[in-house]
């Protein structure tokens, strides 16, 4: 039993998969954070662009509320 535990502790065959999973989690968290902040900026830009389009002088009917 002692030999099994010692061999199990020294075994590094699964280390690569765990390292890749950790890297994937870090990259995924970075992408999620960037998307969260970028989404807010895109929303503000679209709202601003829409309000400028609605404020522009037009002839005829307007589709703006």
C-alpha positions as CSV (number, residue, x, y, z in Angstrom):
1,X,0.0,0.0,0.0
2,X,2.9,2.4,0.8
3,X,4.4,1.7,-2.6
4,X,1.0,2.5,-4.3
5,X,0.7,5.9,-2.5
6,X,4.4,6.8,-3.2
7,X,3.9,5.9,-6.9
8,X,0.7,7.8,-7.0
9,X,2.3,11.0,-5.6
10,X,5.2,10.8,-8.1
11,X,2.9,10.1,-11.1
12,X,2.7,13.2,-13.4
13,X,0.8,11.7,-16.3
14,X,-2.4,13.7,-15.6
15,X,-0.5,16.9,-14.9
16,X,-0.7,18.1,-18.5
17,X,-4.5,17.8,-18.6
18,X,-4.9,19.7,-15.3
19,X,-2.5,22.5,-16.6
20,X,-4.5,22.8,-19.8
21,X,-7.7,23.0,-17.9
22,X,-6.3,25.8,-15.7
23,X,-5.1,27.8,-18.7
24,X,-8.5,27.3,-20.3
25,X,-10.2,28.6,-17.2
26,X,-8.0,31.7,-17.0
27,X,-8.4,32.5,-20.7
28,X,-12.1,32.0,-20.4
29,X,-12.4,34.3,-17.5
30,X,-10.4,36.9,-19.4
31,X,-12.7,36.6,-22.4
32,X,-15.8,36.9,-20.2
33,X,-14.5,40.0,-18.4
34,X,-13.6,41.6,-21.7
35,X,-17.0,40.8,-23.2
36,X,-18.7,42.2,-20.2
37,X,-16.9,45.6,-20.3
38,X,-17.0,45.7,-24.1
39,X,-20.7,45.0,-24.2
40,X,-21.4,48.1,-22.0
41,X,-19.3,50.3,-24.3
42,X,-21.0,49.0,-27.4
43,X,-24.4,49.5,-25.9
44,X,-23.5,53.1,-25.0
45,X,-22.2,53.7,-28.5
46,X,-25.3,52.4,-30.2
47,X,-27.6,54.4,-27.9
48,X,-25.6,57.6,-28.7
49,X,-25.6,56.9,-32.4
50,X,-29.4,56.2,-32.4
51,X,-30.1,59.4,-30.5
52,X,-28.0,61.4,-33.0
53,X,-29.8,59.8,-36.0
54,X,-33.2,60.6,-34.4
55,X,-32.1,64.2,-33.7
56,X,-31.1,64.8,-37.3
57,X,-33.4,67.0,-39.3
58,X,-35.5,64.9,-41.7
59,X,-38.2,65.6,-44.2
60,X,-41.2,63.3,-44.0
61,X,-42.1,60.8,-41.3
62,X,-39.7,59.8,-38.6
63,X,-39.2,56.3,-37.3
64,X,-37.9,57.5,-34.0
65,X,-40.1,57.4,-31.0
